[in-house]
Amino acid sequence: MRKPKVIALIPARGGSRGIPYKNIRSLVGKPLIAWTIEAAIASKCIDKVVVSTEDNEIAKVSQKYGAEIPFLRPKELSQDHSLRNEVVTHALNELPGYDFVILLQPTSPLRSGEDIDAAFEFFINSKGLSCVSVVSQHPTPEWMFKLDSSKNLIPLNPSTKITNRQSTPDYYSLNGAIYITNCEYFLSSKEADPFIGKEAVGYIMPKWSSLDIDDEEDWEIAEFKLISKKNKKNR
């Protein structure tokens, strides 16, 4: 059997409300997007690493770190309200001939090439239609509440009896690091989101590498973790 052709797609538009121009802001010595590009290049399963952007500066930086920019994304797909899946559809139509697409958001700088390869192997062996990376969640829903106007605690699930933490089931949430699916399935699927459709499987990643940068506090945590990792290697 021939080796499947795998394309990595890194979406990176110029606008960002939380952290202005965060995709090319320096994080521990290199642009944020560079961490994801280098992880994709280090992956053994990926054949082509593409950054989808409408921004010339992001394109220039991405090429410097080894990514390809075969097109510039249309402006109408680069707005605050633009949907991730529209961006993927555009890229796959521009670059046909691949069997699988791996979507890698640049806001997950702690995800490594080894994580990508392990997730892809898990996906292939699972026989699922898609795969997303997930992380174990604590506290679990049994320990979560809403507050009413008087700040009274309202259980998220009133029918659930609160027990000790060790007795609660395991829950997982998307960590935003890795999304994998079959290209043909993605383009033909009627699912609202083919990446997390009814036959999606979850690849569990450790909490340490599951950080998704959304604000300045996340940025500082990422800096701390990356510097700590670098210092451990240098010991």
Biotite code that builds the C-alpha atoms (Angstrom):
import biotite.structure as struc

atoms = struc.array([
    struc.Atom([0.000, 0.000, 0.000], chain_id="A", res_id=1, res_name="MET", atom_name="CA", element="C"),
    struc.Atom([1.236, 3.490, -0.815], chain_id="A", res_id=2, res_name="ARG", atom_name="CA", element="C"),
    struc.Atom([2.035, 5.893, 1.979], chain_id="A", res_id=3, res_name="LYS", atom_name="CA", element="C"),
    struc.Atom([-0.879, 8.323, 2.465], chain_id="A", res_id=4, res_name="PRO", atom_name="CA", element="C"),
    struc.Atom([-0.210, 11.940, 1.520], chain_id="A", res_id=5, res_name="LYS", atom_name="CA", element="C"),
    struc.Atom([-0.653, 14.230, 4.504], chain_id="A", res_id=6, res_name="VAL", atom_name="CA", element="C"),
    struc.Atom([-0.851, 18.008, 4.467], chain_id="A", res_id=7, res_name="ILE", atom_name="CA", element="C"),
    struc.Atom([-0.477, 20.136, 7.580], chain_id="A", res_id=8, res_name="ALA", atom_name="CA", element="C"),
    struc.Atom([-2.493, 23.343, 7.512], chain_id="A", res_id=9, res_name="LEU", atom_name="CA", element="C"),
    struc.Atom([-1.648, 26.177, 9.895], chain_id="A", res_id=10, res_name="ILE", atom_name="CA", element="C"),
    struc.Atom([-4.282, 28.947, 9.876], chain_id="A", res_id=11, res_name="PRO", atom_name="CA", element="C"),
    struc.Atom([-2.850, 32.361, 10.799], chain_id="A", res_id=12, res_name="ALA", atom_name="CA", element="C"),
    struc.Atom([-4.717, 35.542, 9.998], chain_id="A", res_id=13, res_name="ARG", atom_name="CA", element="C"),
    struc.Atom([-3.321, 38.967, 10.710], chain_id="A", res_id=14, res_name="GLY", atom_name="CA", element="C"),
    struc.Atom([-6.087, 40.215, 12.985], chain_id="A", res_id=15, res_name="GLY", atom_name="CA", element="C"),
    struc.Atom([-6.360, 39.227, 16.643], chain_id="A", res_id=16, res_name="SER", atom_name="CA", element="C"),
    struc.Atom([-8.459, 40.848, 19.344], chain_id="A", res_id=17, res_name="ARG", atom_name="CA", element="C"),
    struc.Atom([-6.928, 39.180, 22.401], chain_id="A", res_id=18, res_name="GLY", atom_name="CA", element="C"),
    struc.Atom([-3.251, 39.710, 21.530], chain_id="A", res_id=19, res_name="ILE", atom_name="CA", element="C"),
    struc.Atom([-2.549, 41.993, 18.532], chain_id="A", res_id=20, res_name="PRO", atom_name="CA", element="C"),
    struc.Atom([-0.513, 40.260, 15.796], chain_id="A", res_id=21, res_name="TYR", atom_name="CA", element="C"),
    struc.Atom([0.124, 37.373, 18.163], chain_id="A", res_id=22, res_name="LYS", atom_name="CA", element="C"),
    struc.Atom([1.030, 34.893, 15.402], chain_id="A", res_id=23, res_name="ASN", atom_name="CA", element="C"),
    struc.Atom([4.353, 36.632, 14.743], chain_id="A", res_id=24, res_name="ILE", atom_name="CA", element="C"),
    struc.Atom([4.965, 38.065, 18.210], chain_id="A", res_id=25, res_name="ARG", atom_name="CA", element="C"),
    struc.Atom([8.207, 36.775, 19.698], chain_id="A", res_id=26, res_name="SER", atom_name="CA", element="C"),
    struc.Atom([7.796, 33.955, 22.207], chain_id="A", res_id=27, res_name="LEU", atom_name="CA", element="C"),
    struc.Atom([11.048, 32.876, 23.882], chain_id="A", res_id=28, res_name="VAL", atom_name="CA", element="C"),
    struc.Atom([13.179, 33.938, 20.956], chain_id="A", res_id=29, res_name="GLY", atom_name="CA", element="C"),
    struc.Atom([11.035, 33.080, 17.950], chain_id="A", res_id=30, res_name="LYS", atom_name="CA", element="C"),
    struc.Atom([7.638, 34.066, 16.506], chain_id="A", res_id=31, res_name="PRO", atom_name="CA", element="C"),
    struc.Atom([4.673, 32.212, 17.986], chain_id="A", res_id=32, res_name="LEU", atom_name="CA", element="C"),
    struc.Atom([3.838, 30.588, 14.660], chain_id="A", res_id=33, res_name="ILE", atom_name="CA", element="C"),
    struc.Atom([7.389, 29.261, 14.324], chain_id="A", res_id=34, res_name="ALA", atom_name="CA", element="C"),
    struc.Atom([6.838, 26.805, 17.188], chain_id="A", res_id=35, res_name="TRP", atom_name="CA", element="C"),
    struc.Atom([4.004, 25.143, 15.268], chain_id="A", res_id=36, res_name="THR", atom_name="CA", element="C"),
    struc.Atom([5.798, 25.242, 11.917], chain_id="A", res_id=37, res_name="ILE", atom_name="CA", element="C"),
    struc.Atom([8.859, 23.559, 13.418], chain_id="A", res_id=38, res_name="GLU", atom_name="CA", element="C"),
    struc.Atom([6.720, 20.898, 15.119], chain_id="A", res_id=39, res_name="ALA", atom_name="CA", element="C"),
    struc.Atom([4.992, 20.146, 11.800], chain_id="A", res_id=40, res_name="ALA", atom_name="CA", element="C"),
    struc.Atom([8.322, 19.935, 9.944], chain_id="A", res_id=41, res_name="ILE", atom_name="CA", element="C"),
    struc.Atom([9.669, 17.600, 12.651], chain_id="A", res_id=42, res_name="ALA", atom_name="CA", element="C"),
    struc.Atom([6.673, 15.295, 12.231], chain_id="A", res_id=43, res_name="SER", atom_name="CA", element="C"),
    struc.Atom([7.409, 12.134, 10.267], chain_id="A", res_id=44, res_name="LYS", atom_name="CA", element="C"),
    struc.Atom([3.864, 11.724, 8.928], chain_id="A", res_id=45, res_name="CYS", atom_name="CA", element="C"),
    struc.Atom([3.484, 15.144, 7.281], chain_id="A", res_id=46, res_name="ILE", atom_name="CA", element="C"),
    struc.Atom([4.450, 15.682, 3.632], chain_id="A", res_id=47, res_name="ASP", atom_name="CA", element="C"),
    struc.Atom([3.682, 19.374, 3.199], chain_id="A", res_id=48, res_name="LYS", atom_name="CA", element="C"),
    struc.Atom([3.439, 22.231, 5.715], chain_id="A", res_id=49, res_name="VAL", atom_name="CA", element="C"),
    struc.Atom([1.237, 25.110, 4.560], chain_id="A", res_id=50, res_name="VAL", atom_name="CA", element="C"),
    struc.Atom([0.316, 28.337, 6.325], chain_id="A", res_id=51, res_name="VAL", atom_name="CA", element="C"),
    struc.Atom([-3.029, 29.842, 5.319], chain_id="A", res_id=52, res_name="SER", atom_name="CA", element="C"),
    struc.Atom([-2.913, 33.609, 5.794], chain_id="A", res_id=53, res_name="THR", atom_name="CA", element="C"),
    struc.Atom([-4.051, 36.814, 4.138], chain_id="A", res_id=54, res_name="GLU", atom_name="CA", element="C"),
    struc.Atom([-1.190, 38.759, 5.687], chain_id="A", res_id=55, res_name="ASP", atom_name="CA", element="C"),
    struc.Atom([2.068, 39.356, 3.796], chain_id="A", res_id=56, res_name="ASN", atom_name="CA", element="C"),
    struc.Atom([4.164, 39.769, 6.947], chain_id="A", res_id=57, res_name="GLU", atom_name="CA", element="C"),
    struc.Atom([2.895, 36.493, 8.427], chain_id="A", res_id=58, res_name="ILE", atom_name="CA", element="C"),
    struc.Atom([3.579, 34.832, 5.072], chain_id="A", res_id=59, res_name="ALA", atom_name="CA", element="C"),
    struc.Atom([7.150, 36.165, 5.051], chain_id="A", res_id=60, res_name="LYS", atom_name="CA", element="C"),
    struc.Atom([7.857, 34.988, 8.611], chain_id="A", res_id=61, res_name="VAL", atom_name="CA", element="C"),
    struc.Atom([6.269, 31.582, 7.949], chain_id="A", res_id=62, res_name="SER", atom_name="CA", element="C"),
    struc.Atom([8.433, 31.013, 4.876], chain_id="A", res_id=63, res_name="GLN", atom_name="CA", element="C"),
    struc.Atom([11.529, 31.951, 6.874], chain_id="A", res_id=64, res_name="LYS", atom_name="CA", element="C"),
    struc.Atom([10.809, 29.087, 9.285], chain_id="A", res_id=65, res_name="TYR", atom_name="CA", element="C"),
    struc.Atom([10.152, 26.532, 6.540], chain_id="A", res_id=66, res_name="GLY", atom_name="CA", element="C"),
    struc.Atom([6.423, 26.652, 5.781], chain_id="A", res_id=67, res_name="ALA", atom_name="CA", element="C"),
    struc.Atom([5.013, 26.977, 2.264], chain_id="A", res_id=68, res_name="GLU", atom_name="CA", element="C"),
    struc.Atom([2.656, 29.775, 1.201], chain_id="A", res_id=69, res_name="ILE", atom_name="CA", element="C"),
    struc.Atom([1.136, 28.519, -2.067], chain_id="A", res_id=70, res_name="PRO", atom_name="CA", element="C"),
    struc.Atom([-1.675, 31.089, -1.883], chain_id="A", res_id=71, res_name="PHE", atom_name="CA", element="C"),
    struc.Atom([-2.873, 34.044, 0.137], chain_id="A", res_id=72, res_name="LEU", atom_name="CA", element="C"),
    struc.Atom([-6.177, 33.473, 1.870], chain_id="A", res_id=73, res_name="ARG", atom_name="CA", element="C"),
    struc.Atom([-9.089, 35.637, 0.624], chain_id="A", res_id=74, res_name="PRO", atom_name="CA", element="C"),
    struc.Atom([-9.883, 38.608, 2.852], chain_id="A", res_id=75, res_name="LYS", atom_name="CA", element="C"),
    struc.Atom([-13.461, 37.396, 3.320], chain_id="A", res_id=76, res_name="GLU", atom_name="CA", element="C"),
    struc.Atom([-12.107, 34.248, 5.023], chain_id="A", res_id=77, res_name="LEU", atom_name="CA", element="C"),
    struc.Atom([-9.892, 36.269, 7.359], chain_id="A", res_id=78, res_name="SER", atom_name="CA", element="C"),
    struc.Atom([-12.459, 38.136, 9.448], chain_id="A", res_id=79, res_name="GLN", atom_name="CA", element="C"),
    struc.Atom([-13.386, 37.771, 13.136], chain_id="A", res_id=80, res_name="ASP", atom_name="CA", element="C"),
    struc.Atom([-16.499, 35.847, 12.107], chain_id="A", res_id=81, res_name="HIS", atom_name="CA", element="C"),
    struc.Atom([-14.760, 33.598, 9.552], chain_id="A", res_id=82, res_name="SER", atom_name="CA", element="C"),
    struc.Atom([-15.203, 29.905, 10.273], chain_id="A", res_id=83, res_name="LEU", atom_name="CA", element="C"),
    struc.Atom([-12.269, 27.528, 10.681], chain_id="A", res_id=84, res_name="ARG", atom_name="CA", element="C"),
    struc.Atom([-13.858, 24.944, 8.404], chain_id="A", res_id=85, res_name="ASN", atom_name="CA", element="C"),
    struc.Atom([-14.273, 27.486, 5.599], chain_id="A", res_id=86, res_name="GLU", atom_name="CA", element="C"),
    struc.Atom([-10.538, 28.123, 5.798], chain_id="A", res_id=87, res_name="VAL", atom_name="CA", element="C"),
    struc.Atom([-9.808, 24.386, 5.596], chain_id="A", res_id=88, res_name="VAL", atom_name="CA", element="C"),
    struc.Atom([-12.200, 23.916, 2.674], chain_id="A", res_id=89, res_name="THR", atom_name="CA", element="C"),
    struc.Atom([-10.539, 26.749, 0.772], chain_id="A", res_id=90, res_name="HIS", atom_name="CA", element="C"),
    struc.Atom([-7.062, 25.283, 1.334], chain_id="A", res_id=91, res_name="ALA", atom_name="CA", element="C"),
    struc.Atom([-8.041, 21.740, 0.304], chain_id="A", res_id=92, res_name="LEU", atom_name="CA", element="C"),
    struc.Atom([-9.676, 23.037, -2.868], chain_id="A", res_id=93, res_name="ASN", atom_name="CA", element="C"),
    struc.Atom([-6.538, 25.035, -3.655], chain_id="A", res_id=94, res_name="GLU", atom_name="CA", element="C"),
    struc.Atom([-4.282, 22.036, -2.950], chain_id="A", res_id=95, res_name="LEU", atom_name="CA", element="C"),
    struc.Atom([-5.996, 18.824, -4.090], chain_id="A", res_id=96, res_name="PRO", atom_name="CA", element="C"),
    struc.Atom([-4.420, 15.373, -4.058], chain_id="A", res_id=97, res_name="GLY", atom_name="CA", element="C"),
    struc.Atom([-3.903, 14.814, -0.328], chain_id="A", res_id=98, res_name="TYR", atom_name="CA", element="C"),
    struc.Atom([-5.406, 11.961, 1.656], chain_id="A", res_id=99, res_name="ASP", atom_name="CA", element="C"),
    struc.Atom([-5.387, 13.536, 5.115], chain_id="A", res_id=100, res_name="PHE", atom_name="CA", element="C"),
    struc.Atom([-5.273, 17.035, 6.542], chain_id="A", res_id=101, res_name="VAL", atom_name="CA", element="C"),
    struc.Atom([-3.841, 17.887, 9.945], chain_id="A", res_id=102, res_name="ILE", atom_name="CA", element="C"),
    struc.Atom([-4.943, 21.291, 11.212], chain_id="A", res_id=103, res_name="LEU", atom_name="CA", element="C"),
    struc.Atom([-2.457, 22.850, 13.627], chain_id="A", res_id=104, res_name="LEU", atom_name="CA", element="C"),
    struc.Atom([-3.391, 26.092, 15.336], chain_id="A", res_id=105, res_name="GLN", atom_name="CA", element="C"),
    struc.Atom([-0.385, 28.366, 16.004], chain_id="A", res_id=106, res_name="PRO", atom_name="CA", element="C"),
    struc.Atom([-1.729, 29.154, 19.483], chain_id="A", res_id=107, res_name="THR", atom_name="CA", element="C"),
    struc.Atom([-0.537, 25.723, 20.719], chain_id="A", res_id=108, res_name="SER", atom_name="CA", element="C"),
    struc.Atom([3.258, 26.195, 20.882], chain_id="A", res_id=109, res_name="PRO", atom_name="CA", element="C"),
    struc.Atom([3.859, 23.330, 23.327], chain_id="A", res_id=110, res_name="LEU", atom_name="CA", element="C"),
    struc.Atom([2.621, 20.647, 20.957], chain_id="A", res_id=111, res_name="ARG", atom_name="CA", element="C"),
    struc.Atom([5.551, 18.730, 19.411], chain_id="A", res_id=112, res_name="SER", atom_name="CA", element="C"),
    struc.Atom([6.250, 16.729, 16.278], chain_id="A", res_id=113, res_name="GLY", atom_name="CA", element="C"),
    struc.Atom([6.073, 13.601, 18.420], chain_id="A", res_id=114, res_name="GLU", atom_name="CA", element="C"),
    struc.Atom([2.573, 14.603, 19.568], chain_id="A", res_id=115, res_name="ASP", atom_name="CA", element="C"),
    struc.Atom([1.479, 15.000, 15.941], chain_id="A", res_id=116, res_name="ILE", atom_name="CA", element="C"),
    struc.Atom([2.876, 11.616, 14.910], chain_id="A", res_id=117, res_name="ASP", atom_name="CA", element="C"),
    struc.Atom([1.348, 9.848, 17.910], chain_id="A", res_id=118, res_name="ALA", atom_name="CA", element="C"),
    struc.Atom([-2.042, 11.441, 17.236], chain_id="A", res_id=119, res_name="ALA", atom_name="CA", element="C"),
    struc.Atom([-1.923, 10.460, 13.563], chain_id="A", res_id=120, res_name="PHE", atom_name="CA", element="C"),
    struc.Atom([-0.981, 6.858, 14.370], chain_id="A", res_id=121, res_name="GLU", atom_name="CA", element="C"),
    struc.Atom([-3.779, 6.709, 16.934], chain_id="A", res_id=122, res_name="PHE", atom_name="CA", element="C"),
    struc.Atom([-6.232, 8.095, 14.362], chain_id="A", res_id=123, res_name="PHE", atom_name="CA", element="C"),
    struc.Atom([-5.239, 5.588, 11.654], chain_id="A", res_id=124, res_name="ILE", atom_name="CA", element="C"),
    struc.Atom([-5.481, 2.652, 14.059], chain_id="A", res_id=125, res_name="ASN", atom_name="CA", element="C"),
    struc.Atom([-8.825, 3.847, 15.449], chain_id="A", res_id=126, res_name="SER", atom_name="CA", element="C"),
    struc.Atom([-10.644, 3.606, 12.084], chain_id="A", res_id=127, res_name="LYS", atom_name="CA", element="C"),
    struc.Atom([-12.464, 6.821, 13.017], chain_id="A", res_id=128, res_name="GLY", atom_name="CA", element="C"),
    struc.Atom([-13.395, 9.476, 10.482], chain_id="A", res_id=129, res_name="LEU", atom_name="CA", element="C"),
    struc.Atom([-11.569, 12.223, 12.348], chain_id="A", res_id=130, res_name="SER", atom_name="CA", element="C"),
    struc.Atom([-9.453, 12.827, 15.420], chain_id="A", res_id=131, res_name="CYS", atom_name="CA", element="C"),
    struc.Atom([-8.988, 15.766, 17.768], chain_id="A", res_id=132, res_name="VAL", atom_name="CA", element="C"),
    struc.Atom([-6.568, 16.216, 20.640], chain_id="A", res_id=133, res_name="SER", atom_name="CA", element="C"),
    struc.Atom([-8.144, 16.440, 24.073], chain_id="A", res_id=134, res_name="VAL", atom_name="CA", element="C"),
    struc.Atom([-7.032, 17.011, 27.647], chain_id="A", res_id=135, res_name="VAL", atom_name="CA", element="C"),
    struc.Atom([-8.451, 15.708, 30.909], chain_id="A", res_id=136, res_name="SER", atom_name="CA", element="C"),
    struc.Atom([-10.585, 18.299, 32.682], chain_id="A", res_id=137, res_name="GLN", atom_name="CA", element="C"),
    struc.Atom([-10.572, 19.207, 36.364], chain_id="A", res_id=138, res_name="HIS", atom_name="CA", element="C"),
    struc.Atom([-12.788, 20.249, 37.958], chain_id="A", res_id=139, res_name="PRO", atom_name="CA", element="C"),
    struc.Atom([-15.354, 17.966, 36.375], chain_id="A", res_id=140, res_name="THR", atom_name="CA", element="C"),
    struc.Atom([-18.961, 19.120, 35.678], chain_id="A", res_id=141, res_name="PRO", atom_name="CA", element="C"),
    struc.Atom([-20.073, 17.701, 39.035], chain_id="A", res_id=142, res_name="GLU", atom_name="CA", element="C"),
    struc.Atom([-18.017, 20.420, 40.696], chain_id="A", res_id=143, res_name="TRP", atom_name="CA", element="C"),
    struc.Atom([-19.080, 23.287, 38.423], chain_id="A", res_id=144, res_name="MET", atom_name="CA", element="C"),
    struc.Atom([-21.746, 25.908, 39.085], chain_id="A", res_id=145, res_name="PHE", atom_name="CA", element="C"),
    struc.Atom([-23.411, 28.957, 37.666], chain_id="A", res_id=146, res_name="LYS", atom_name="CA", element="C"),
    struc.Atom([-24.170, 32.025, 39.766], chain_id="A", res_id=147, res_name="LEU", atom_name="CA", element="C"),
    struc.Atom([-27.562, 33.701, 39.724], chain_id="A", res_id=148, res_name="ASP", atom_name="CA", element="C"),
    struc.Atom([-28.088, 37.458, 40.164], chain_id="A", res_id=149, res_name="SER", atom_name="CA", element="C"),
    struc.Atom([-27.668, 37.059, 43.946], chain_id="A", res_id=150, res_name="SER", atom_name="CA", element="C"),
    struc.Atom([-24.484, 35.006, 43.523], chain_id="A", res_id=151, res_name="LYS", atom_name="CA", element="C"),
    struc.Atom([-26.215, 31.821, 44.689], chain_id="A", res_id=152, res_name="ASN", atom_name="CA", element="C"),
    struc.Atom([-24.607, 28.615, 43.475], chain_id="A", res_id=153, res_name="LEU", atom_name="CA", element="C"),
    struc.Atom([-26.606, 26.810, 40.784], chain_id="A", res_id=154, res_name="ILE", atom_name="CA", element="C"),
    struc.Atom([-25.254, 23.328, 39.919], chain_id="A", res_id=155, res_name="PRO", atom_name="CA", element="C"),
    struc.Atom([-24.399, 22.948, 36.263], chain_id="A", res_id=156, res_name="LEU", atom_name="CA", element="C"),
    struc.Atom([-26.228, 19.646, 36.348], chain_id="A", res_id=157, res_name="ASN", atom_name="CA", element="C"),
    struc.Atom([-28.793, 19.707, 39.200], chain_id="A", res_id=158, res_name="PRO", atom_name="CA", element="C"),
    struc.Atom([-29.514, 15.987, 38.884], chain_id="A", res_id=159, res_name="SER", atom_name="CA", element="C"),
    struc.Atom([-25.891, 15.032, 39.612], chain_id="A", res_id=160, res_name="THR", atom_name="CA", element="C"),
    struc.Atom([-24.981, 14.089, 43.145], chain_id="A", res_id=161, res_name="LYS", atom_name="CA", element="C"),
    struc.Atom([-21.677, 15.579, 44.266], chain_id="A", res_id=162, res_name="ILE", atom_name="CA", element="C"),
    struc.Atom([-19.187, 12.962, 45.455], chain_id="A", res_id=163, res_name="THR", atom_name="CA", element="C"),
    struc.Atom([-15.491, 13.008, 46.187], chain_id="A", res_id=164, res_name="ASN", atom_name="CA", element="C"),
    struc.Atom([-13.192, 13.833, 43.290], chain_id="A", res_id=165, res_name="ARG", atom_name="CA", element="C"),
    struc.Atom([-11.847, 10.294, 43.024], chain_id="A", res_id=166, res_name="GLN", atom_name="CA", element="C"),
    struc.Atom([-15.358, 8.967, 42.318], chain_id="A", res_id=167, res_name="SER", atom_name="CA", element="C"),
    struc.Atom([-16.187, 11.287, 39.417], chain_id="A", res_id=168, res_name="THR", atom_name="CA", element="C"),
    struc.Atom([-15.902, 10.053, 35.813], chain_id="A", res_id=169, res_name="PRO", atom_name="CA", element="C"),
    struc.Atom([-13.139, 11.252, 33.499], chain_id="A", res_id=170, res_name="ASP", atom_name="CA", element="C"),
    struc.Atom([-14.059, 14.199, 31.293], chain_id="A", res_id=171, res_name="TYR", atom_name="CA", element="C"),
    struc.Atom([-12.137, 15.663, 28.379], chain_id="A", res_id=172, res_name="TYR", atom_name="CA", element="C"),
    struc.Atom([-12.198, 18.908, 26.430], chain_id="A", res_id=173, res_name="SER", atom_name="CA", element="C"),
    struc.Atom([-10.664, 19.921, 23.111], chain_id="A", res_id=174, res_name="LEU", atom_name="CA", element="C"),
    struc.Atom([-7.264, 21.506, 23.659], chain_id="A", res_id=175, res_name="ASN", atom_name="CA", element="C"),
    struc.Atom([-7.030, 23.044, 20.182], chain_id="A", res_id=176, res_name="GLY", atom_name="CA", element="C"),
    struc.Atom([-3.643, 21.523, 19.350], chain_id="A", res_id=177, res_name="ALA", atom_name="CA", element="C"),
    struc.Atom([-4.358, 18.850, 16.700], chain_id="A", res_id=178, res_name="ILE", atom_name="CA", element="C"),
    struc.Atom([-7.264, 18.202, 14.311], chain_id="A", res_id=179, res_name="TYR", atom_name="CA", element="C"),
    struc.Atom([-7.038, 15.335, 11.795], chain_id="A", res_id=180, res_name="ILE", atom_name="CA", element="C"),
    struc.Atom([-9.405, 14.038, 9.154], chain_id="A", res_id=181, res_name="THR", atom_name="CA", element="C"),
    struc.Atom([-9.666, 12.468, 5.735], chain_id="A", res_id=182, res_name="ASN", atom_name="CA", element="C"),
    struc.Atom([-9.718, 15.176, 3.040], chain_id="A", res_id=183, res_name="CYS", atom_name="CA", element="C"),
    struc.Atom([-12.426, 13.533, 0.934], chain_id="A", res_id=184, res_name="GLU", atom_name="CA", element="C"),
    struc.Atom([-14.610, 13.021, 3.987], chain_id="A", res_id=185, res_name="TYR", atom_name="CA", element="C"),
    struc.Atom([-14.123, 16.615, 5.108], chain_id="A", res_id=186, res_name="PHE", atom_name="CA", element="C"),
    struc.Atom([-15.096, 18.085, 1.748], chain_id="A", res_id=187, res_name="LEU", atom_name="CA", element="C"),
    struc.Atom([-18.180, 15.880, 1.348], chain_id="A", res_id=188, res_name="SER", atom_name="CA", element="C"),
    struc.Atom([-19.366, 15.706, 4.973], chain_id="A", res_id=189, res_name="SER", atom_name="CA", element="C"),
    struc.Atom([-22.766, 17.061, 5.999], chain_id="A", res_id=190, res_name="LYS", atom_name="CA", element="C"),
    struc.Atom([-21.639, 17.355, 9.613], chain_id="A", res_id=191, res_name="GLU", atom_name="CA", element="C"),
    struc.Atom([-21.673, 20.831, 11.147], chain_id="A", res_id=192, res_name="ALA", atom_name="CA", element="C"),
    struc.Atom([-18.015, 20.254, 12.006], chain_id="A", res_id=193, res_name="ASP", atom_name="CA", element="C"),
    struc.Atom([-16.394, 17.193, 10.383], chain_id="A", res_id=194, res_name="PRO", atom_name="CA", element="C"),
    struc.Atom([-13.458, 17.333, 12.809], chain_id="A", res_id=195, res_name="PHE", atom_name="CA", element="C"),
    struc.Atom([-15.772, 16.569, 15.736], chain_id="A", res_id=196, res_name="ILE", atom_name="CA", element="C"),
    struc.Atom([-18.506, 14.604, 13.996], chain_id="A", res_id=197, res_name="GLY", atom_name="CA", element="C"),
    struc.Atom([-20.224, 11.462, 15.219], chain_id="A", res_id=198, res_name="LYS", atom_name="CA", element="C"),
    struc.Atom([-17.255, 9.187, 14.412], chain_id="A", res_id=199, res_name="GLU", atom_name="CA", element="C"),
    struc.Atom([-14.531, 11.417, 15.827], chain_id="A", res_id=200, res_name="ALA", atom_name="CA", element="C"),
    struc.Atom([-12.000, 9.981, 18.259], chain_id="A", res_id=201, res_name="VAL", atom_name="CA", element="C"),
    struc.Atom([-10.077, 11.826, 20.950], chain_id="A", res_id=202, res_name="GLY", atom_name="CA", element="C"),
    struc.Atom([-6.294, 11.674, 21.296], chain_id="A", res_id=203, res_name="TYR", atom_name="CA", element="C"),
    struc.Atom([-5.380, 12.423, 24.910], chain_id="A", res_id=204, res_name="ILE", atom_name="CA", element="C"),
    struc.Atom([-2.535, 14.887, 25.452], chain_id="A", res_id=205, res_name="MET", atom_name="CA", element="C"),
    struc.Atom([-0.959, 15.799, 28.789], chain_id="A", res_id=206, res_name="PRO", atom_name="CA", element="C"),
    struc.Atom([-2.038, 19.019, 30.458], chain_id="A", res_id=207, res_name="LYS", atom_name="CA", element="C"),
    struc.Atom([1.504, 20.430, 30.247], chain_id="A", res_id=208, res_name="TRP", atom_name="CA", element="C"),
    struc.Atom([1.481, 20.582, 26.432], chain_id="A", res_id=209, res_name="SER", atom_name="CA", element="C"),
    struc.Atom([-2.206, 21.399, 26.023], chain_id="A", res_id=210, res_name="SER", atom_name="CA", element="C"),
    struc.Atom([-1.974, 25.152, 26.571], chain_id="A", res_id=211, res_name="LEU", atom_name="CA", element="C"),
    struc.Atom([-3.950, 27.198, 24.012], chain_id="A", res_id=212, res_name="ASP", atom_name="CA", element="C"),
    struc.Atom([-2.869, 30.849, 24.062], chain_id="A", res_id=213, res_name="ILE", atom_name="CA", element="C"),
    struc.Atom([-5.843, 33.195, 24.131], chain_id="A", res_id=214, res_name="ASP", atom_name="CA", element="C"),
    struc.Atom([-4.726, 36.104, 26.316], chain_id="A", res_id=215, res_name="ASP", atom_name="CA", element="C"),
    struc.Atom([-1.721, 37.671, 28.022], chain_id="A", res_id=216, res_name="GLU", atom_name="CA", element="C"),
    struc.Atom([-1.936, 35.344, 31.017], chain_id="A", res_id=217, res_name="GLU", atom_name="CA", element="C"),
    struc.Atom([-1.756, 32.324, 28.698], chain_id="A", res_id=218, res_name="ASP", atom_name="CA", element="C"),
    struc.Atom([1.220, 33.940, 26.976], chain_id="A", res_id=219, res_name="TRP", atom_name="CA", element="C"),
    struc.Atom([3.098, 34.285, 30.255], chain_id="A", res_id=220, res_name="GLU", atom_name="CA", element="C"),
    struc.Atom([2.364, 30.660, 31.142], chain_id="A", res_id=221, res_name="ILE", atom_name="CA", element="C"),
    struc.Atom([3.689, 29.554, 27.744], chain_id="A", res_id=222, res_name="ALA", atom_name="CA", element="C"),
    struc.Atom([6.867, 31.573, 28.285], chain_id="A", res_id=223, res_name="GLU", atom_name="CA", element="C"),
    struc.Atom([7.378, 30.015, 31.707], chain_id="A", res_id=224, res_name="PHE", atom_name="CA", element="C"),
    struc.Atom([6.866, 26.482, 30.403], chain_id="A", res_id=225, res_name="LYS", atom_name="CA", element="C"),
    struc.Atom([9.118, 26.895, 27.371], chain_id="A", res_id=226, res_name="LEU", atom_name="CA", element="C"),
    struc.Atom([11.908, 28.483, 29.408], chain_id="A", res_id=227, res_name="ILE", atom_name="CA", element="C"),
    struc.Atom([11.624, 25.726, 32.025], chain_id="A", res_id=228, res_name="SER", atom_name="CA", element="C"),
    struc.Atom([11.828, 23.086, 29.294], chain_id="A", res_id=229, res_name="LYS", atom_name="CA", element="C"),
    struc.Atom([14.871, 24.785, 27.777], chain_id="A", res_id=230, res_name="LYS", atom_name="CA", element="C"),
    struc.Atom([16.617, 25.012, 31.158], chain_id="A", res_id=231, res_name="ASN", atom_name="CA", element="C"),
    struc.Atom([16.029, 21.296, 31.835], chain_id="A", res_id=232, res_name="LYS", atom_name="CA", element="C"),
    struc.Atom([17.642, 20.395, 28.499], chain_id="A", res_id=233, res_name="LYS", atom_name="CA", element="C"),
    struc.Atom([20.675, 22.537, 29.305], chain_id="A", res_id=234, res_name="ASN", atom_name="CA", element="C"),
    struc.Atom([21.334, 20.951, 32.682], chain_id="A", res_id=235, res_name="ARG", atom_name="CA", element="C"),
])
